[in-house]
Amino acid sequence: MQLGRPALADELAERVARYGVSPQRIQFEVAEDVLGADVARLADQLTRLREHGFRVALDDFGAGNTALTWLRRLPIDTLKLDRAFAATLAEPATRTIVRSILQLARDLGVRTVAEGVETAEQLAFFTDAGCDFTQGYLHGCPAPADAVWPPPGGVLR
């Protein structure tokens, strides 16, 4: 819904300027399920966000009605592979599809994140296949804010 507001990008740019936050440190994640909307309007809004320095990720790629045209038509910085890929890596077809998606993203200059990484074997596969980042329970479980902030020693690395 927020992406439908024409003034969104300008309002966010004003807020980060007011609070001294670099927009390059903020990434908006657009879930694949909102892509069925007006793609031209969505692409325009995402372009405006990027013009202000914000980053854009396409989240849960491969979860639903994924169309490769989204990679061509939408201005994205990061492609986040749905956790279903990690869960089904034992299937040869999944491994082939993941390698192909990762290569396509590299060729397009888009960073990649594998979601749902829970085992060392999954991490090894995604690392070997050239995935830029992974996230999942292997790295950490959800926790209350006071359990993770401030960071140990009060220093954010």
Beta strands, then each sheet from edge to edge (+ up, - down):
strand 1: 27-31
strand 2: 55-61
strand 3: 78-81
strand 4: 111-114
strand 5: 133-134
sheet 1: 1+ 2+ 3+ 4+ 5+
end
